[in-house]
């Protein structure tokens, strides 16, 4: 289930939220593909990162870049 939160909702209804890091997902995917192509052992879990945001940092460019409008 995907929850789309309007940005004003962060200030009024939610103390904060977590979003995925799409750049981290892409980076770690390519890194794992290169490792696999070289025959290297891949880790069982690959942490692609996330961002926590709330009303104090929602306007940060790093956070805003990964949120849907």
CORNORGI-V921754 format. One record per helix or strand of 2 or more residues. SS is the DSSP state (H for helix, E for strand). FROM is the first residue (numbers start at 0). TO is the last residue. If there is no record, write none. Layout:
SS;FROM;TO
SS;FROM;TO
//
This chain:
H;6;11
E;16;19
H;21;36
E;49;52
H;60;63
//
